[in-house]
Amino acid sequence: MLLREYVEFTASRFSATDLHYGHGTSTALDDAVYLVYVTLGLDFDQDFRESSRRLSESEISLLNQRVEQRVSQRRPVAYIVGEAWFCGQPYTIDERALIPRSPIAELIQQRFAPLLQSTPGRILDLCCGSGCIGIACALEFETAEVDIVDLSRECLELAQVNMHRHGTFGRVHAIQSDLFSNLSGRRYDLVVSNPPYVSEQEVDSLPAEFRHEPRMGLLSGDEGLAIPLKILRECQEHLHPDGVLILEVGYSAQALAERLPEVPFLWLEFAEGGEGVLAITAKDLGRYRDYLI
């Protein structure tokens, strides 16, 4: 079978199945291309439609096994192939952490302009999961020191794999901490966080693909706001005076805005899609501290 025939066959099979796309791809064809290309180690610049590559029996056998996982287990492709892309770079991924898909990638590629007054010297990736946000920041800001923090030791082990993969071990430091609890005395120019922000009711109603992700990485109490609110309350003392917090709260954005109507959150827009990400300065966190209690 030709490569292009296999991709088209797989896309048709995915389309005929009740699959959910939201872990780095958005269509059955994108999912099929990603599964086939990563499995075979192909360059994504190659258009499968123009390929005359013929698949071997062993390649077809491996691909068939992986396609079956996607269809019968509803397992996201990134977990099946062990790789996800973020900010134009590949990251090792497995069920220890959520699959990278944050719109914060667009902010990193724009160097957080115009939100930052100067190039950040110290950056914190809070609730880092696979470490992709913090590592991408380190790659973008080549002189910055970056702390990546998570409560989960398993996440930090995976993040260290990605630190090795991208050669950032000298400037990226993995710290196990329940939010800011083990960061006493540390201050940052930029804090970026994509924490758990999904309510228990929402978690239970998510498509089957999300059940392969660690529940700890999704679930937050108080209608999804418990962890984001704690970050907002505690972040100021870990920011320099001109520092900025970037916080993703996803679909909990409306609930947060309604809970804290007095606080001047800057809700960010993304050319490549995505929502529910706010920016707030250290000064405003201090100014509106009483509303955050």
C-alpha positions, -999 to 999 in steps of 0.1 A, spaced: 0 0 0 12 35 -8 17 60 20 -10 83 6 -35 54 4 -29 45 40 -33 81 52 -66 85 33 -78 51 45 -70 60 81 -87 94 78 -118 78 65 -118 53 93 -114 80 119 -142 100 103 -165 71 105 -158 67 142 -171 90 170 -136 104 178 -128 137 195 -101 160 182 -86 185 206 -52 173 216 -31 190 190 -52 182 159 -86 193 148 -97 169 120 -97 132 112 -72 139 84 -48 158 107 -50 130 132 -42 104 106 -13 124 92 2 129 126 -1 93 136 14 80 103 42 106 100 55 103 136 53 65 136 74 64 104 97 93 113 86 114 83 92 151 79 59 171 81 70 193 52 64 163 29 29 163 14 15 127 16 -6 134 -15 26 137 -36 44 108 -21 50 76 -40 65 59 -9 53 23 -5 48 9 30 65 -23 41 45 -51 58 61 -44 91 52 -7 88 16 -15 80 15 -39 109 27 -12 134 4 14 120 -26 -9 121 -19 -15 158 -18 22 165 -48 30 145 -67 3 164 -57 20 197 -70 53 185 -104 38 174 -111 12 200 -95 28 231 -101 65 221 -65 71 231 -52 105 218 -26 101 190 1 120 210 0 93 237 0 66 211 31 79 193 47 94 225 52 129 210 35 162 209 45 195 193 45 229 211 59 262 198 73 244 168 93 218 188 86 182 196 81 171 232 81 136 247 47 129 262 29 101 280 0 97 304 20 113 332 10 147 320 -16 165 299 -10 167 262 4 202 253 -22 223 235 -22 257 252 -27 289 232 1 303 254 24 290 227 14 319 206 24 344 233 58 327 237 65 330 200 56 367 202 79 370 232 49 381 252 48 415 234 35 439 243 28 426 278 64 427 291 83 460 296 117 443 292 132 409 285 125 386 315 155 373 334 136 349 356 105 330 345 83 305 364 62 278 347 37 269 374 18 236 371 43 227 344 31 192 334 55 180 306 75 212 310 67 224 275 58 260 285 89 266 306 112 249 282 98 269 253 103 301 272 139 291 279 144 284 242 129 318 233 147 338 260 182 324 258 196 341 289 166 336 312 166 313 342 134 292 343 118 273 372 93 246 362 71 236 391 45 209 396 30 190 426 34 157 406 67 140 408 58 120 377 52 152 357 86 165 368 103 132 357 87 136 323 97 173 322 133 164 329 132 141 298 122 171 278 148 193 294 174 168 283 158 166 248 161 203 243 194 209 261 180 233 287 192 216 319 216 244 327 189 271 328 157 252 336 152 239 371 125 214 381 110 219 415 83 198 433 59 222 450 22 226 457 19 259 438 41 285 456 47 265 488 83 255 481 92 288 463 99 310 494 121 340 485 119 334 448 107 362 426 101 363 389 97 388 360 71 365 344 49 338 359 31 316 333 6 290 345 -18 266 328 -32 250 360 -61 226 365 -92 246 360 -120 222 351 -149 215 375 -157 180 385 -190 181 366 -172 192 335 -145 166 338 -170 138 340 -187 151 309 -156 154 287 -151 131 257 -134 97 263 -101 109 250 -97 131 281 -100 101 304 -65 90 293 -51 123 308 -43 125 345 -74 137 363 -51 157 386 -41 179 357 -76 188 349 -97 190 381 -101 221 403 -127 225 429 -151 255 434 -165 253 399 -129 250 385 -117 282 402 -101 270 434 -66 266 420 -67 297 397 -79 318 427 -51 305 449 -26 315 423 -40 350 420 -39 354 457 -3 343 462 14 353 430 22 389 438 48 381 465 67 360 438 67 387 412 91 416 408 74 450 409 71 452 371 63 415 368 34 399 350 12 368 355 -2 349 325 -29 326 337 -49 302 316 -84 293 329 -100 281 297 -138 278 298 -138 289 334 -130 324 322 -166 336 324 -170 322 360 -138 340 371 -148 373 355 -182 371 372 -166 362 406 -141 391 404 -158 419 384 -137 446 400 -103 430 390 -89 444 357 -80 412 340 -67 416 304 -83 388 284 -60 379 256 -70 371 220 -52 346 197 -48 347 160 -44 309 159 -74 301 182 -78 297 219 -94 316 247 -95 319 285 -60 333 290 -56 364 311 -27 388 319 -24 408 351 5 429 365 21 425 399 9 461 407 -27 452 399 -25 420 420 -14 441 449 -39 469 442 -69 445 442 -55 421 468 -86 425 490 -109 413 463 -89 381 459 -93 370 495 
